[in-house]
Amino acid sequence: VSTAIIPSAAELAAALASEVTESSIRSLDEIPTPALLLDVNAAAANVRLMAERADAAGVQLRPHAKCHRSAALARVQVAAGAVGQTCASVAEVEALALALGPVTEFSLLLATPTAGDVTARRIWRAAEGLPVIVAIDHIDRVSELVAACPDRGRRLGAVIDVDVVDTRTGVTSVVSALGIADEIANTDSIELLGVQGYAGALQHVPGRSTRRDATTRATDRLREVVEALRSAGHDVTIVTGGGTGTSGIDLQIGLLTELQPGSYLFMDRSYRDALGEDPEGQFIQSLTILSSVISSNQTSHVTIDAGLKSMATDSGPAEVLGHPGATYAFAGDEMGFVRDASLRRGDRVRLIPPHCDPTVDRYGMFWAVRGDEVLGTIPVTVRARA
Ligand SMILES: Cc1ncc(COP(=O)(O)O)c(C=O)c1O
């Protein structure tokens, strides 16, 4: 049952278009390459579809900002009902707090556990601009954050990060979770809001039933911690996790109170390959790389100006749009090969990036387009690697 009025895709596209800085460049042929293009209609449709699905399941959305690193895209997601953004790094929290704050209506979740005094001080400083929630997976992080708290009366939210797939981060036992919760309960400056369980290793598992079975097992581990915390008298208001690949399954299982998907906004090639026709794959590919053919002296291939510096190549090759059968191959930092008999020096091609997050990370801005129409630019807000 829908509880919210979600703006239409057209309204969200208009909101995104209103974020654009106009450029004197009005045609795809004039954009300096390599360039990152974002189709505003496709992105808006994706924002709307995920918002509708979450709303229908009674689950809140906290899209992952590490995917877009953009205040403009965060604002559009919030306009569609998101309760805030998920961040992967302190730098993302800092940049988005500056760009989006001061506000109290939505919050930033730092989903990656952090260590040390320097990050603790930076987190407190960022939290001056808007509410910040941190993921904690070690009891010592509580005292580190308390020691760095600049003044009495200020509070950070916290969720206990639970390792649900034996991988990167998170507590590995109920006992550890209870220990952290008790430690937080003894502080004035940190408020325990709930738990996080993110099954990163399951997001790209092909085959919906395989992905569903594995997600069900991972969720059972998170549920065990939720129940233990509640039995011990701790409030668990937020149960956060999930990504694009498991989104529909997470919504069906129903333990999560908020979902953290990122890539649905762009739907890169590796996600499309893994998800195919599954409901989680039904988002439109909105992100492309515009590249120029710079040399066509070989018979077997042409060389384009998009290589490692234009896209992350950890997830296989890019897809060449509009040239069925053409293949892309990595050819160095600045170049790639495209095998397609029809291409000549000076031609332009559009590529679907294999992996969106670390591709966006390579650019200072998106060129906002609507089909072939160029609207202008949208900055990538989080640029500092501090
Ligand atoms: C903590 C966390 N939540 C959610 C996501 C979901 O991202 P995506 O939807 O792009 O898979 C990620 C991605 O790595 C993540 O690290």
The ligand as a Tripos MOL2 file, in Angstrom:
@<TRIPOS>MOLECULE
LIG
   16    16     1     0     0
SMALL
NO_CHARGES

@<TRIPOS>ATOM
      1 C1         27.3320   -0.8450    2.1480 C.3       1 LIG1
      2 C2         26.7810   -0.9010    0.7730 C.ar      1 LIG1
      3 N1         25.4660   -0.7880    0.6010 N.ar      1 LIG1
      4 C3         24.9020   -0.8660   -0.6060 C.ar      1 LIG1
      5 C4         25.6560   -1.0650   -1.7460 C.ar      1 LIG1
      6 C5         24.8880   -1.2630   -3.0020 C.3       1 LIG1
      7 O1         25.3500   -0.8290   -4.1480 O.3       1 LIG1
      8 P1         24.8420   -1.3880   -5.5540 P.3       1 LIG1
      9 O2         23.3790   -1.1720   -5.6000 O.co2     1 LIG1
     10 O3         25.5890   -0.4980   -6.4590 O.co2     1 LIG1
     11 O4         25.2390   -2.7950   -5.6560 O.co2     1 LIG1
     12 C6         27.0460   -1.1650   -1.6250 C.ar      1 LIG1
     13 C7         27.9060   -1.4030   -2.8120 C.2       1 LIG1
     14 O5         29.0280   -1.8180   -2.7730 O.2       1 LIG1
     15 C8         27.6380   -1.0950   -0.3370 C.ar      1 LIG1
     16 O6         28.9580   -1.2130   -0.1560 O.3       1 LIG1
@<TRIPOS>BOND
     1     1     2 1
     2     2     3 ar
     3     2    15 ar
     4     3     4 ar
     5     4     5 ar
     6     5     6 1
     7     5    12 ar
     8     6     7 1
     9     7     8 1
    10     8     9 2
    11     8    10 1
    12     8    11 1
    13    12    13 1
    14    12    15 ar
    15    13    14 2
    16    15    16 1
@<TRIPOS>SUBSTRUCTURE
     1 LIG1         1 GROUP 0 **** ****
